[in-house]
């Protein structure tokens, strides 16, 4: 039975296994440098196996340390990966990065905001695909307002292909798309459209390479 303001320090403690009961912890922990090789559990027949707990339970446990550090999150994620629970480990790492984002300021917060928006902090690169679909659809609609005869003669599927071609960096799906220029405000949107293509591919490559993890 812990007092309301109780605190347990596990700083730089090394254990062969982490095993507990859910009610065993005080409200505040110091987990910096706490390392363990695997997860165990008491009362195996009563559903207290720590490995089977949900990611939310682990996130709440890590949040008991009031001072954010990435180490407790990476430590737990590493052990979960070794136990074969890759998806739960990814959710733990995401929660750690989200906590860092909430506590960050200035340029660090801005950079983390971009990572969250485009790749889910690098753990969900498929978010970039959703952005690409949205931009292709938006571009196909906006480019249709161009006053040049080229775009106005395009069917909807052709405008989608044109929008995709303008979004993809370096790659050219059809050379003719680059042989005419837009007129009016759609031309200025085109600059933004192309820039977003480079932004998305940069964050996607970084996420797949693990540069943001």
Rosetta constraint file for C-alpha pairs under 8 A:
AtomPair CA 2 CA 6 HARMONIC 6.04 0.50
AtomPair CA 2 CA 25 HARMONIC 7.86 0.50
AtomPair CA 2 CA 26 HARMONIC 5.71 0.50
AtomPair CA 3 CA 26 HARMONIC 7.69 0.50
AtomPair CA 4 CA 26 HARMONIC 7.75 0.50
AtomPair CA 4 CA 27 HARMONIC 6.93 0.50
AtomPair CA 5 CA 27 HARMONIC 6.93 0.50
AtomPair CA 5 CA 28 HARMONIC 7.56 0.50
AtomPair CA 6 CA 26 HARMONIC 5.78 0.50
AtomPair CA 6 CA 27 HARMONIC 6.48 0.50
AtomPair CA 6 CA 28 HARMONIC 6.57 0.50
AtomPair CA 7 CA 26 HARMONIC 6.02 0.50
AtomPair CA 7 CA 27 HARMONIC 6.72 0.50
AtomPair CA 7 CA 28 HARMONIC 4.77 0.50
AtomPair CA 7 CA 29 HARMONIC 5.54 0.50
AtomPair CA 7 CA 30 HARMONIC 7.66 0.50
AtomPair CA 8 CA 25 HARMONIC 7.92 0.50
AtomPair CA 8 CA 26 HARMONIC 6.84 0.50
AtomPair CA 8 CA 28 HARMONIC 6.63 0.50
AtomPair CA 8 CA 29 HARMONIC 5.01 0.50
AtomPair CA 8 CA 30 HARMONIC 6.37 0.50
AtomPair CA 9 CA 29 HARMONIC 5.78 0.50
AtomPair CA 9 CA 30 HARMONIC 4.56 0.50
AtomPair CA 9 CA 31 HARMONIC 6.83 0.50
AtomPair CA 10 CA 29 HARMONIC 7.33 0.50
AtomPair CA 10 CA 30 HARMONIC 5.60 0.50
AtomPair CA 10 CA 31 HARMONIC 5.36 0.50
AtomPair CA 10 CA 32 HARMONIC 7.21 0.50
AtomPair CA 10 CA 33 HARMONIC 7.66 0.50
AtomPair CA 10 CA 34 HARMONIC 5.76 0.50
AtomPair CA 11 CA 30 HARMONIC 5.85 0.50
AtomPair CA 11 CA 31 HARMONIC 5.45 0.50
AtomPair CA 11 CA 32 HARMONIC 4.98 0.50
AtomPair CA 11 CA 33 HARMONIC 5.24 0.50
AtomPair CA 11 CA 34 HARMONIC 5.50 0.50
AtomPair CA 12 CA 31 HARMONIC 7.91 0.50
AtomPair CA 12 CA 32 HARMONIC 6.52 0.50
AtomPair CA 12 CA 33 HARMONIC 4.14 0.50
AtomPair CA 12 CA 34 HARMONIC 4.94 0.50
AtomPair CA 12 CA 35 HARMONIC 7.27 0.50
AtomPair CA 13 CA 33 HARMONIC 6.68 0.50
AtomPair CA 13 CA 34 HARMONIC 4.86 0.50
AtomPair CA 13 CA 35 HARMONIC 6.42 0.50
AtomPair CA 14 CA 34 HARMONIC 5.97 0.50
AtomPair CA 14 CA 35 HARMONIC 4.91 0.50
AtomPair CA 14 CA 36 HARMONIC 5.84 0.50
AtomPair CA 15 CA 35 HARMONIC 6.32 0.50
AtomPair CA 15 CA 36 HARMONIC 4.71 0.50
AtomPair CA 15 CA 37 HARMONIC 7.02 0.50
AtomPair CA 16 CA 36 HARMONIC 5.25 0.50
AtomPair CA 16 CA 37 HARMONIC 5.16 0.50
AtomPair CA 16 CA 38 HARMONIC 6.66 0.50
AtomPair CA 17 CA 36 HARMONIC 5.36 0.50
AtomPair CA 17 CA 37 HARMONIC 5.60 0.50
AtomPair CA 17 CA 38 HARMONIC 4.78 0.50
AtomPair CA 17 CA 39 HARMONIC 5.33 0.50
AtomPair CA 17 CA 40 HARMONIC 6.05 0.50
AtomPair CA 18 CA 36 HARMONIC 6.20 0.50
AtomPair CA 18 CA 37 HARMONIC 7.83 0.50
AtomPair CA 18 CA 38 HARMONIC 6.39 0.50
AtomPair CA 18 CA 39 HARMONIC 4.88 0.50
AtomPair CA 18 CA 40 HARMONIC 5.78 0.50
AtomPair CA 18 CA 41 HARMONIC 7.66 0.50
AtomPair CA 19 CA 39 HARMONIC 6.01 0.50
AtomPair CA 19 CA 40 HARMONIC 4.52 0.50
AtomPair CA 19 CA 41 HARMONIC 4.45 0.50
AtomPair CA 19 CA 42 HARMONIC 6.64 0.50
AtomPair CA 19 CA 50 HARMONIC 6.76 0.50
AtomPair CA 20 CA 24 HARMONIC 6.44 0.50
AtomPair CA 20 CA 40 HARMONIC 7.68 0.50
AtomPair CA 20 CA 41 HARMONIC 5.74 0.50
AtomPair CA 20 CA 42 HARMONIC 6.29 0.50
AtomPair CA 20 CA 50 HARMONIC 7.35 0.50
AtomPair CA 21 CA 41 HARMONIC 7.34 0.50
AtomPair CA 21 CA 42 HARMONIC 6.66 0.50
AtomPair CA 21 CA 48 HARMONIC 6.63 0.50
AtomPair CA 22 CA 48 HARMONIC 7.77 0.50
AtomPair CA 25 CA 29 HARMONIC 7.94 0.50
AtomPair CA 27 CA 64 HARMONIC 6.07 0.50
AtomPair CA 28 CA 64 HARMONIC 4.77 0.50
AtomPair CA 28 CA 65 HARMONIC 5.75 0.50
AtomPair CA 28 CA 66 HARMONIC 7.07 0.50
AtomPair CA 29 CA 64 HARMONIC 5.35 0.50
AtomPair CA 29 CA 65 HARMONIC 4.67 0.50
AtomPair CA 29 CA 66 HARMONIC 7.54 0.50
AtomPair CA 30 CA 64 HARMONIC 7.93 0.50
AtomPair CA 30 CA 65 HARMONIC 5.29 0.50
AtomPair CA 30 CA 66 HARMONIC 7.85 0.50
AtomPair CA 30 CA 67 HARMONIC 7.95 0.50
AtomPair CA 31 CA 62 HARMONIC 7.80 0.50
AtomPair CA 31 CA 65 HARMONIC 6.35 0.50
AtomPair CA 31 CA 72 HARMONIC 6.17 0.50
AtomPair CA 32 CA 69 HARMONIC 7.01 0.50
AtomPair CA 32 CA 71 HARMONIC 6.71 0.50
AtomPair CA 32 CA 72 HARMONIC 6.31 0.50
AtomPair CA 33 CA 71 HARMONIC 6.97 0.50
AtomPair CA 33 CA 72 HARMONIC 7.23 0.50
AtomPair CA 34 CA 72 HARMONIC 7.02 0.50
AtomPair CA 35 CA 75 HARMONIC 6.62 0.50
AtomPair CA 36 CA 75 HARMONIC 7.82 0.50
AtomPair CA 36 CA 79 HARMONIC 7.88 0.50
AtomPair CA 37 CA 79 HARMONIC 6.51 0.50
AtomPair CA 38 CA 79 HARMONIC 5.76 0.50
AtomPair CA 38 CA 83 HARMONIC 7.74 0.50
AtomPair CA 39 CA 50 HARMONIC 6.36 0.50
AtomPair CA 39 CA 51 HARMONIC 6.13 0.50
AtomPair CA 39 CA 79 HARMONIC 7.35 0.50
AtomPair CA 40 CA 49 HARMONIC 6.38 0.50
AtomPair CA 40 CA 50 HARMONIC 6.06 0.50
AtomPair CA 40 CA 51 HARMONIC 7.05 0.50
AtomPair CA 41 CA 48 HARMONIC 5.95 0.50
AtomPair CA 41 CA 49 HARMONIC 4.52 0.50
AtomPair CA 41 CA 50 HARMONIC 5.41 0.50
AtomPair CA 41 CA 51 HARMONIC 7.93 0.50
AtomPair CA 42 CA 48 HARMONIC 6.05 0.50
AtomPair CA 42 CA 49 HARMONIC 6.69 0.50
AtomPair CA 43 CA 47 HARMONIC 7.05 0.50
AtomPair CA 43 CA 48 HARMONIC 5.93 0.50
AtomPair CA 43 CA 49 HARMONIC 7.57 0.50
AtomPair CA 44 CA 48 HARMONIC 5.88 0.50
AtomPair CA 44 CA 49 HARMONIC 5.78 0.50
AtomPair CA 48 CA 52 HARMONIC 7.93 0.50
AtomPair CA 49 CA 53 HARMONIC 7.22 0.50
AtomPair CA 51 CA 80 HARMONIC 7.67 0.50
AtomPair CA 53 CA 57 HARMONIC 6.40 0.50
AtomPair CA 53 CA 58 HARMONIC 7.38 0.50
AtomPair CA 54 CA 58 HARMONIC 6.80 0.50
AtomPair CA 54 CA 88 HARMONIC 7.69 0.50
AtomPair CA 55 CA 59 HARMONIC 6.18 0.50
AtomPair CA 55 CA 88 HARMONIC 5.73 0.50
AtomPair CA 55 CA 89 HARMONIC 7.97 0.50
AtomPair CA 55 CA 91 HARMONIC 6.61 0.50
AtomPair CA 55 CA 92 HARMONIC 6.54 0.50
AtomPair CA 56 CA 60 HARMONIC 6.15 0.50
AtomPair CA 57 CA 61 HARMONIC 6.28 0.50
AtomPair CA 58 CA 62 HARMONIC 6.24 0.50
AtomPair CA 58 CA 92 HARMONIC 7.47 0.50
AtomPair CA 59 CA 63 HARMONIC 6.10 0.50
AtomPair CA 59 CA 92 HARMONIC 6.49 0.50
AtomPair CA 59 CA 95 HARMONIC 6.86 0.50
AtomPair CA 60 CA 64 HARMONIC 6.69 0.50
AtomPair CA 62 CA 72 HARMONIC 7.07 0.50
AtomPair CA 62 CA 73 HARMONIC 7.27 0.50
AtomPair CA 68 CA 99 HARMONIC 7.46 0.50
AtomPair CA 68 CA 100 HARMONIC 7.01 0.50
AtomPair CA 69 CA 73 HARMONIC 7.79 0.50
AtomPair CA 70 CA 74 HARMONIC 6.22 0.50
AtomPair CA 70 CA 96 HARMONIC 6.35 0.50
AtomPair CA 70 CA 97 HARMONIC 7.73 0.50
AtomPair CA 71 CA 75 HARMONIC 5.92 0.50
AtomPair CA 72 CA 76 HARMONIC 6.24 0.50
AtomPair CA 73 CA 77 HARMONIC 6.08 0.50
AtomPair CA 73 CA 92 HARMONIC 6.29 0.50
AtomPair CA 73 CA 93 HARMONIC 5.96 0.50
AtomPair CA 73 CA 96 HARMONIC 5.90 0.50
AtomPair CA 74 CA 78 HARMONIC 5.95 0.50
AtomPair CA 74 CA 92 HARMONIC 8.00 0.50
AtomPair CA 74 CA 93 HARMONIC 6.49 0.50
AtomPair CA 75 CA 79 HARMONIC 6.48 0.50
AtomPair CA 76 CA 80 HARMONIC 6.20 0.50
AtomPair CA 76 CA 89 HARMONIC 7.41 0.50
AtomPair CA 76 CA 92 HARMONIC 7.68 0.50
AtomPair CA 77 CA 81 HARMONIC 6.11 0.50
AtomPair CA 77 CA 88 HARMONIC 7.69 0.50
AtomPair CA 77 CA 89 HARMONIC 4.29 0.50
AtomPair CA 77 CA 90 HARMONIC 7.03 0.50
AtomPair CA 77 CA 92 HARMONIC 6.15 0.50
AtomPair CA 77 CA 93 HARMONIC 6.55 0.50
AtomPair CA 78 CA 82 HARMONIC 6.35 0.50
AtomPair CA 78 CA 89 HARMONIC 7.11 0.50
AtomPair CA 79 CA 83 HARMONIC 6.29 0.50
AtomPair CA 80 CA 84 HARMONIC 6.40 0.50
AtomPair CA 80 CA 85 HARMONIC 5.36 0.50
AtomPair CA 80 CA 86 HARMONIC 6.71 0.50
AtomPair CA 80 CA 88 HARMONIC 7.13 0.50
AtomPair CA 80 CA 89 HARMONIC 5.55 0.50
AtomPair CA 81 CA 85 HARMONIC 5.25 0.50
AtomPair CA 81 CA 86 HARMONIC 4.92 0.50
AtomPair CA 81 CA 89 HARMONIC 6.03 0.50
AtomPair CA 85 CA 89 HARMONIC 6.33 0.50
AtomPair CA 86 CA 90 HARMONIC 6.21 0.50
AtomPair CA 87 CA 91 HARMONIC 6.40 0.50
AtomPair CA 88 CA 92 HARMONIC 6.34 0.50
AtomPair CA 89 CA 93 HARMONIC 6.34 0.50
AtomPair CA 90 CA 94 HARMONIC 6.09 0.50
AtomPair CA 90 CA 123 HARMONIC 6.72 0.50
AtomPair CA 91 CA 95 HARMONIC 6.10 0.50
AtomPair CA 92 CA 96 HARMONIC 6.30 0.50
AtomPair CA 93 CA 97 HARMONIC 6.31 0.50
AtomPair CA 94 CA 98 HARMONIC 6.05 0.50
AtomPair CA 94 CA 120 HARMONIC 7.63 0.50
AtomPair CA 94 CA 121 HARMONIC 6.82 0.50
AtomPair CA 94 CA 123 HARMONIC 6.73 0.50
AtomPair CA 95 CA 99 HARMONIC 6.15 0.50
AtomPair CA 96 CA 100 HARMONIC 6.31 0.50
AtomPair CA 97 CA 101 HARMONIC 6.15 0.50
AtomPair CA 97 CA 121 HARMONIC 6.85 0.50
AtomPair CA 98 CA 102 HARMONIC 6.27 0.50
AtomPair CA 98 CA 121 HARMONIC 7.96 0.50
AtomPair CA 99 CA 103 HARMONIC 6.34 0.50
AtomPair CA 100 CA 104 HARMONIC 5.94 0.50
AtomPair CA 101 CA 108 HARMONIC 7.96 0.50
AtomPair CA 101 CA 109 HARMONIC 5.74 0.50
AtomPair CA 101 CA 112 HARMONIC 5.92 0.50
AtomPair CA 101 CA 113 HARMONIC 7.21 0.50
AtomPair CA 102 CA 109 HARMONIC 7.74 0.50
AtomPair CA 104 CA 108 HARMONIC 6.09 0.50
AtomPair CA 104 CA 109 HARMONIC 4.91 0.50
AtomPair CA 105 CA 109 HARMONIC 4.91 0.50
AtomPair CA 105 CA 110 HARMONIC 7.76 0.50
AtomPair CA 106 CA 110 HARMONIC 6.42 0.50
AtomPair CA 107 CA 111 HARMONIC 6.05 0.50
AtomPair CA 108 CA 112 HARMONIC 6.15 0.50
AtomPair CA 109 CA 113 HARMONIC 5.99 0.50
AtomPair CA 110 CA 114 HARMONIC 6.44 0.50
AtomPair CA 111 CA 115 HARMONIC 6.41 0.50
AtomPair CA 112 CA 116 HARMONIC 6.10 0.50
AtomPair CA 112 CA 121 HARMONIC 7.03 0.50
AtomPair CA 113 CA 117 HARMONIC 6.10 0.50
AtomPair CA 114 CA 118 HARMONIC 6.11 0.50
AtomPair CA 115 CA 119 HARMONIC 5.60 0.50
AtomPair CA 115 CA 120 HARMONIC 6.08 0.50
AtomPair CA 115 CA 121 HARMONIC 4.62 0.50
AtomPair CA 115 CA 122 HARMONIC 6.55 0.50
AtomPair CA 115 CA 203 HARMONIC 7.25 0.50
AtomPair CA 115 CA 212 HARMONIC 7.78 0.50
AtomPair CA 116 CA 120 HARMONIC 4.16 0.50
AtomPair CA 116 CA 121 HARMONIC 4.58 0.50
AtomPair CA 116 CA 122 HARMONIC 7.58 0.50
AtomPair CA 117 CA 121 HARMONIC 7.84 0.50
AtomPair CA 117 CA 127 HARMONIC 7.79 0.50
AtomPair CA 118 CA 125 HARMONIC 7.42 0.50
AtomPair CA 118 CA 127 HARMONIC 5.84 0.50
AtomPair CA 118 CA 128 HARMONIC 5.30 0.50
AtomPair CA 118 CA 131 HARMONIC 7.40 0.50
AtomPair CA 118 CA 200 HARMONIC 6.85 0.50
AtomPair CA 118 CA 203 HARMONIC 6.78 0.50
AtomPair CA 118 CA 204 HARMONIC 7.83 0.50
AtomPair CA 119 CA 123 HARMONIC 6.63 0.50
AtomPair CA 119 CA 124 HARMONIC 5.24 0.50
AtomPair CA 119 CA 125 HARMONIC 4.40 0.50
AtomPair CA 119 CA 126 HARMONIC 6.82 0.50
AtomPair CA 119 CA 127 HARMONIC 5.23 0.50
AtomPair CA 119 CA 128 HARMONIC 5.83 0.50
AtomPair CA 119 CA 203 HARMONIC 6.79 0.50
AtomPair CA 119 CA 204 HARMONIC 6.73 0.50
AtomPair CA 119 CA 207 HARMONIC 6.80 0.50
AtomPair CA 120 CA 124 HARMONIC 4.90 0.50
AtomPair CA 120 CA 125 HARMONIC 6.69 0.50
AtomPair CA 120 CA 127 HARMONIC 6.82 0.50
AtomPair CA 121 CA 207 HARMONIC 7.83 0.50
AtomPair CA 121 CA 212 HARMONIC 6.66 0.50
AtomPair CA 121 CA 213 HARMONIC 7.30 0.50
AtomPair CA 122 CA 203 HARMONIC 7.90 0.50
AtomPair CA 122 CA 204 HARMONIC 7.86 0.50
AtomPair CA 122 CA 206 HARMONIC 7.46 0.50
AtomPair CA 122 CA 207 HARMONIC 4.33 0.50
AtomPair CA 122 CA 208 HARMONIC 7.44 0.50
AtomPair CA 122 CA 210 HARMONIC 7.05 0.50
AtomPair CA 122 CA 211 HARMONIC 7.92 0.50
AtomPair CA 122 CA 212 HARMONIC 5.48 0.50
AtomPair CA 122 CA 213 HARMONIC 6.08 0.50
AtomPair CA 123 CA 207 HARMONIC 6.94 0.50
AtomPair CA 123 CA 213 HARMONIC 7.32 0.50
AtomPair CA 125 CA 129 HARMONIC 7.60 0.50
AtomPair CA 125 CA 204 HARMONIC 5.96 0.50
AtomPair CA 125 CA 207 HARMONIC 6.14 0.50
AtomPair CA 125 CA 208 HARMONIC 7.10 0.50
AtomPair CA 126 CA 130 HARMONIC 6.81 0.50
AtomPair CA 127 CA 131 HARMONIC 6.46 0.50
AtomPair CA 128 CA 132 HARMONIC 6.19 0.50
AtomPair CA 128 CA 200 HARMONIC 6.08 0.50
AtomPair CA 128 CA 201 HARMONIC 8.00 0.50
AtomPair CA 128 CA 203 HARMONIC 7.95 0.50
AtomPair CA 128 CA 204 HARMONIC 6.50 0.50
AtomPair CA 129 CA 133 HARMONIC 6.27 0.50
AtomPair CA 130 CA 134 HARMONIC 6.24 0.50
AtomPair CA 131 CA 135 HARMONIC 6.12 0.50
AtomPair CA 131 CA 200 HARMONIC 7.89 0.50
AtomPair CA 132 CA 136 HARMONIC 6.08 0.50
AtomPair CA 132 CA 167 HARMONIC 7.89 0.50
AtomPair CA 132 CA 197 HARMONIC 7.82 0.50
AtomPair CA 132 CA 200 HARMONIC 7.69 0.50
AtomPair CA 133 CA 137 HARMONIC 6.24 0.50
AtomPair CA 134 CA 138 HARMONIC 6.08 0.50
AtomPair CA 135 CA 139 HARMONIC 5.82 0.50
AtomPair CA 135 CA 167 HARMONIC 7.87 0.50
AtomPair CA 135 CA 193 HARMONIC 7.29 0.50
AtomPair CA 136 CA 140 HARMONIC 6.07 0.50
AtomPair CA 136 CA 160 HARMONIC 6.34 0.50
AtomPair CA 136 CA 163 HARMONIC 5.24 0.50
AtomPair CA 136 CA 164 HARMONIC 5.45 0.50
AtomPair CA 136 CA 167 HARMONIC 7.26 0.50
AtomPair CA 137 CA 141 HARMONIC 6.38 0.50
AtomPair CA 137 CA 160 HARMONIC 6.69 0.50
AtomPair CA 137 CA 163 HARMONIC 7.59 0.50
AtomPair CA 138 CA 142 HARMONIC 6.17 0.50
AtomPair CA 139 CA 143 HARMONIC 5.72 0.50
AtomPair CA 139 CA 160 HARMONIC 7.65 0.50
AtomPair CA 139 CA 163 HARMONIC 5.33 0.50
AtomPair CA 139 CA 190 HARMONIC 7.89 0.50
AtomPair CA 139 CA 193 HARMONIC 7.27 0.50
AtomPair CA 140 CA 144 HARMONIC 6.49 0.50
AtomPair CA 140 CA 156 HARMONIC 7.40 0.50
AtomPair CA 140 CA 159 HARMONIC 5.01 0.50
AtomPair CA 140 CA 160 HARMONIC 5.04 0.50
AtomPair CA 140 CA 162 HARMONIC 7.37 0.50
AtomPair CA 140 CA 163 HARMONIC 5.37 0.50
AtomPair CA 141 CA 145 HARMONIC 7.59 0.50
AtomPair CA 141 CA 159 HARMONIC 7.89 0.50
AtomPair CA 142 CA 146 HARMONIC 7.71 0.50
AtomPair CA 142 CA 186 HARMONIC 6.49 0.50
AtomPair CA 143 CA 151 HARMONIC 7.07 0.50
AtomPair CA 143 CA 159 HARMONIC 7.51 0.50
AtomPair CA 143 CA 163 HARMONIC 7.83 0.50
AtomPair CA 143 CA 186 HARMONIC 5.76 0.50
AtomPair CA 144 CA 151 HARMONIC 6.21 0.50
AtomPair CA 144 CA 152 HARMONIC 6.20 0.50
AtomPair CA 144 CA 159 HARMONIC 7.45 0.50
AtomPair CA 145 CA 152 HARMONIC 7.79 0.50
AtomPair CA 145 CA 186 HARMONIC 6.93 0.50
AtomPair CA 146 CA 151 HARMONIC 6.61 0.50
AtomPair CA 146 CA 152 HARMONIC 7.12 0.50
AtomPair CA 146 CA 182 HARMONIC 6.37 0.50
AtomPair CA 146 CA 183 HARMONIC 6.03 0.50
AtomPair CA 146 CA 184 HARMONIC 6.85 0.50
AtomPair CA 146 CA 185 HARMONIC 7.85 0.50
AtomPair CA 146 CA 186 HARMONIC 5.89 0.50
AtomPair CA 146 CA 187 HARMONIC 7.96 0.50
AtomPair CA 147 CA 151 HARMONIC 7.78 0.50
AtomPair CA 147 CA 152 HARMONIC 7.21 0.50
AtomPair CA 147 CA 182 HARMONIC 7.69 0.50
AtomPair CA 147 CA 183 HARMONIC 6.19 0.50
AtomPair CA 147 CA 184 HARMONIC 7.48 0.50
AtomPair CA 148 CA 152 HARMONIC 6.61 0.50
AtomPair CA 148 CA 182 HARMONIC 6.59 0.50
AtomPair CA 148 CA 183 HARMONIC 6.55 0.50
AtomPair CA 149 CA 153 HARMONIC 6.07 0.50
AtomPair CA 150 CA 154 HARMONIC 6.83 0.50
AtomPair CA 150 CA 180 HARMONIC 7.78 0.50
AtomPair CA 151 CA 159 HARMONIC 7.33 0.50
AtomPair CA 154 CA 158 HARMONIC 5.49 0.50
AtomPair CA 154 CA 159 HARMONIC 5.96 0.50
AtomPair CA 155 CA 159 HARMONIC 6.21 0.50
AtomPair CA 156 CA 160 HARMONIC 6.28 0.50
AtomPair CA 157 CA 161 HARMONIC 6.32 0.50
AtomPair CA 158 CA 162 HARMONIC 6.12 0.50
AtomPair CA 159 CA 163 HARMONIC 6.01 0.50
AtomPair CA 160 CA 164 HARMONIC 6.13 0.50
AtomPair CA 161 CA 165 HARMONIC 6.04 0.50
AtomPair CA 162 CA 166 HARMONIC 6.19 0.50
AtomPair CA 162 CA 177 HARMONIC 6.72 0.50
AtomPair CA 163 CA 167 HARMONIC 6.25 0.50
AtomPair CA 164 CA 168 HARMONIC 6.26 0.50
AtomPair CA 165 CA 171 HARMONIC 7.45 0.50
AtomPair CA 165 CA 172 HARMONIC 6.15 0.50
AtomPair CA 165 CA 173 HARMONIC 5.70 0.50
AtomPair CA 165 CA 174 HARMONIC 7.43 0.50
AtomPair CA 165 CA 177 HARMONIC 7.84 0.50
AtomPair CA 166 CA 190 HARMONIC 7.63 0.50
AtomPair CA 166 CA 193 HARMONIC 7.11 0.50
AtomPair CA 166 CA 194 HARMONIC 5.93 0.50
AtomPair CA 167 CA 193 HARMONIC 5.99 0.50
AtomPair CA 167 CA 194 HARMONIC 5.09 0.50
AtomPair CA 167 CA 195 HARMONIC 7.96 0.50
AtomPair CA 167 CA 196 HARMONIC 7.18 0.50
AtomPair CA 167 CA 197 HARMONIC 4.72 0.50
AtomPair CA 167 CA 198 HARMONIC 7.99 0.50
AtomPair CA 168 CA 172 HARMONIC 7.61 0.50
AtomPair CA 168 CA 194 HARMONIC 7.44 0.50
AtomPair CA 168 CA 197 HARMONIC 5.63 0.50
AtomPair CA 168 CA 198 HARMONIC 7.66 0.50
AtomPair CA 169 CA 194 HARMONIC 7.32 0.50
AtomPair CA 169 CA 197 HARMONIC 6.00 0.50
AtomPair CA 169 CA 198 HARMONIC 5.95 0.50
AtomPair CA 169 CA 201 HARMONIC 7.87 0.50
AtomPair CA 174 CA 178 HARMONIC 7.88 0.50
AtomPair CA 175 CA 179 HARMONIC 7.13 0.50
AtomPair CA 176 CA 180 HARMONIC 7.54 0.50
AtomPair CA 181 CA 187 HARMONIC 7.64 0.50
AtomPair CA 182 CA 186 HARMONIC 6.64 0.50
AtomPair CA 182 CA 187 HARMONIC 5.01 0.50
AtomPair CA 183 CA 187 HARMONIC 5.66 0.50
AtomPair CA 184 CA 188 HARMONIC 7.50 0.50
AtomPair CA 185 CA 189 HARMONIC 6.57 0.50
AtomPair CA 186 CA 190 HARMONIC 6.13 0.50
AtomPair CA 187 CA 191 HARMONIC 6.78 0.50
AtomPair CA 188 CA 192 HARMONIC 6.85 0.50
AtomPair CA 189 CA 193 HARMONIC 6.06 0.50
AtomPair CA 190 CA 194 HARMONIC 6.15 0.50
AtomPair CA 191 CA 195 HARMONIC 6.18 0.50
AtomPair CA 192 CA 196 HARMONIC 6.13 0.50
AtomPair CA 193 CA 197 HARMONIC 6.52 0.50
AtomPair CA 194 CA 198 HARMONIC 6.77 0.50
AtomPair CA 195 CA 199 HARMONIC 6.35 0.50
AtomPair CA 196 CA 200 HARMONIC 6.00 0.50
AtomPair CA 197 CA 201 HARMONIC 6.24 0.50
AtomPair CA 198 CA 202 HARMONIC 6.02 0.50
AtomPair CA 199 CA 203 HARMONIC 6.33 0.50
AtomPair CA 200 CA 204 HARMONIC 5.98 0.50
AtomPair CA 201 CA 205 HARMONIC 5.99 0.50
AtomPair CA 202 CA 206 HARMONIC 6.20 0.50
AtomPair CA 203 CA 207 HARMONIC 6.05 0.50
AtomPair CA 204 CA 208 HARMONIC 6.16 0.50
AtomPair CA 205 CA 209 HARMONIC 6.01 0.50
AtomPair CA 206 CA 210 HARMONIC 6.07 0.50
AtomPair CA 206 CA 211 HARMONIC 5.01 0.50
AtomPair CA 206 CA 212 HARMONIC 6.31 0.50
AtomPair CA 207 CA 211 HARMONIC 6.01 0.50
AtomPair CA 207 CA 212 HARMONIC 5.85 0.50
AtomPair CA 207 CA 213 HARMONIC 7.40 0.50
